[in-house]
Amino acid sequence: QVKLVESGGGLARPGGSWRLACAASGCPFSSFAMSWYRQAPGQERQLGASITESGANPYYADSVAGRFGISRDNVWNMLYLQMNNLKPEDTAVYYCYASRFATWGQGTQVTVSS
């Protein structure tokens, strides 16, 4: 059974940096693409970034391009999201997602506020 567990949420300051992590288990992690989604209050869940099996050619939504970085460690079955130059509008619950298995993590809250 595939399981994804996010961690690292918290309160960040505008202009600051934060890093999220997602631990995967029960699956051949290195064999499929992974994504980070986020859901702001009152809004639909939206794709923020995705990464291929090898880590090449990451994709970023316009709203986070140039500020966020997605990466993965296929040895430790970990997915990461480095968030820089944070803005209040980045406040959301962040989810990791494995589309191949249609599996979501439980989400982790990031709040950007001064």
N, C-alpha and C positions, 0 to 999 in steps of 0.2 A: 504494500500500500504506500502510495506516494504521500509524503508529508513535507510541508514547507512551513518554516517557523521564522518569522521576522523578528528582529530585535534592533535596538538602538534609538527608538523614538524618544522624543523629549521636547524641551523648550529651547529654541534657538533664537539668537538675536538677528535682526535684519543686517544683512551684509556679512554675516558669519558663515561658518561651514559646519557641516554635520555629515556623519556617515551612517548609513543603514546596512544591515546584514540580513541575509536570508539563508538559513541552513536547510538543505534538502536531504531527505533520506528515503529509502525504499524504492529507489529508481536509479537507472544508469545516467547519472547527472551529466556526464560529459557527452551524452548522445543527443541532446536536444537543446533547442533555444530557450531562453528565459527572458522574462520581462519584469519591469516595475510599472505598476499602475498606481494611480492615486485618486482619492475621492474627497473632494472638498465638501464642506457642509452645504447641503441643499443642491448638490450637483451630481451628475453621473460620474461613474468611475471612468477614468481616462488613461490611456496609455501614455507613459512618460518616457520610457526608454526600453530598448530590447537589445539582446546580444545573441550572436550565433553560438553554436556548440563550441567552436574553437576560440571564441572571443573576438573574432574579427568583425569588421564592419558594423559597429554599433549604430543603432538608430535612436534619434532623440526627437521628441516633439518640439515644435517651435518654442513653446513656453519655457523649456528647460535647456535647449541647445546652447552650448557655450558656457553653461554654468554647472551642469550635472555631468557625472561620469559613471557609466555602468561598467562593471568588471566582474570576473568570475575566477574562482580557483577550483579547477576540476579535480585536484588532488584531495581537497578537503570538502568538496561538495558545497561550496559557498558562493553566493551571489552578493554583490555589493552595489551600493549606490552612494557615490560621493557627491554631496550637494554643496556648492559654493555660492557665494554672493546671494544668500537666501533673501527672499522677499516675503512680506506678509501673505501674499497670494499663494505661496507654496504651502501654507498651512493645509494639511489634509491627513487622511489616513493612507498610509502607503502599503501596498500589497505586492508581494512577488507572485509570479504566475508562470506555470508551466503549461503552455497551450497543448502540448502533445497529450497531456493527461487531463487537461481541463481542470487543473487543481490550483486552488488559491491558498495562500497563507491566511492567518487570522488577522493580519494587518497590524501596523504600528503607527501611533499618532505622532505627527510632527507639528509643532506649533511654532510659528515664527512671529515673535512679538517683542517689542521693546518694553 
